[in-house]
Amino acid sequence: MISYPGEGENHPHLSVLYHEIITAIHPVSPGFYVDGTVGAGGHAWGILEASSPHGLLLGLDLDPQALQLSQNRLAAFGGRVTLKQASYASIPEQIQALGWPPVQGIVLDLGVSSMQLDTPERGFSFQVEGPLDMRFDPSAPLTAADLVNNLAEKELADLLWQYGEERLSRQIARAIVQARPFATTRQLAAVVSKAYRGNRRIHPATRTFQALRIAVNQELQALEASLPKAIAVLAPGGRLAVLSFHSLEDRIVKQYFRRESQDCICPPGQPICTCGHKAAVKDLTRRPIQPTAAEVDRNPRARSARLRVVEKV
């Protein structure tokens, strides 16, 4: 049985689909592994434990606060773990700098973490007062306040629709423009809530905050650029596991995995293949793995999680 890191301890972050991810990656010793979004080190801990005694892991994260937590959590593994403040989009360069061969497994746990949401000064949550920041990397130039206070109304509406799938994007954008400038999360959440006239099954500001966070951190662009890079650095038989938390991310992963697991991607009905495309991976999860009811009860933020896994051929 795969043990959970620090079980019973007061860790700030619960690793979603922990057992499922470690099982999918199937770490062995010796082996080379990458956690491209190492966060507080939960999945990394499992990979290092399962690949003992000689498995090596590279952990990347844009968030220096997360890296400090993971450094403390993974200290017991000593020189078997290397941590770098960097985007998972730079995985090939980071591996090359270490002089590693192709790797046996890569994990990408996308989106915002519980510890980021629970840190008011990071500005990710509409439920607590904080600055409108939302940057994974605090040294990055663009903040959520920059977007909210400076974008034209149409640009803001387009952003809310594209990255938040917000049905009421136009009326919310109009309300934001009329009420700005904004400095804090609760200021923005209050205006969005007042403008909202739709179904309140979720908090009215949920999709607006999601859209701003994705735009600030260019999350979808990073994901689209990183998937082919991750496949390229896998050894034959190596696995890539991607954990997403909303439909925009999952759609990108699903479509890429589906395309790269096929030999031919010519238009349907074309009698002769002219694309020359060859499958690079085997799709191990035609339907995504989702958390159990027990996990969602333990960690409600896991409810929207979708895990997809491929194996390089």
Stockholm file with secondary structure:
# STOCKHOLM 1.0

chainA/1-313         MISYPGEGENHPHLSVLYHEIITAIHPVSPGFYVDGTVGAGGHAWGILEASSPHGLLLGLDLDPQALQLSQNRLAAFGGRVTLKQASYASIPEQIQALGWPPVQGIVLDLGVSSMQLDTPERGFSFQVEGPLDMRFDPSAPLTAADLVNNLAEKELADLLWQYGEERLSRQIARAIVQARPFATTRQLAAVVSKAYRGNRRIHPATRTFQALRIAVNQELQALEASLPKAIAVLAPGGRLAVLSFHSLEDRIVKQYFRRESQDCICPPGQPICTCGHKAAVKDLTRRPIQPTAAEVDRNPRARSARLRVVEKV
#=GR chainA/1-313 SS CCCCTTTTSCCSCCCTTHHHHHHHHCCCSSCEEEETTCTTSHHHHHHHHHTTTTCEEEEEESCHHHHHHHHHHTGGGGGGEEEEECCGGGHHHHHHHHTCCSEEEEEEECSCCHHHHTCGGGCCCSSSCCBSCCCSSTTSSCCHHHHHHHSCHHHHHHHHHHHHCCTTHHHHHHHHHHHCCCCBHHHHHHHHHHHCCSCCSSCTTHHHHHHHHHHHHTHHHHHHHHHHHHHHTEEEEEEEEEEECSHHHHHHHHHHHHHHTCSCCSCTTCSSCCSCCCCCEEESCSSCBCCCHHHHHHCGGGTTCEEEEEEEC
#=GC SS_cons         CCCCTTTTSCCSCCCTTHHHHHHHHCCCSSCEEEETTCTTSHHHHHHHHHTTTTCEEEEEESCHHHHHHHHHHTGGGGGGEEEEECCGGGHHHHHHHHTCCSEEEEEEECSCCHHHHTCGGGCCCSSSCCBSCCCSSTTSSCCHHHHHHHSCHHHHHHHHHHHHCCTTHHHHHHHHHHHCCCCBHHHHHHHHHHHCCSCCSSCTTHHHHHHHHHHHHTHHHHHHHHHHHHHHTEEEEEEEEEEECSHHHHHHHHHHHHHHTCSCCSCTTCSSCCSCCCCCEEESCSSCBCCCHHHHHHCGGGTTCEEEEEEEC
//
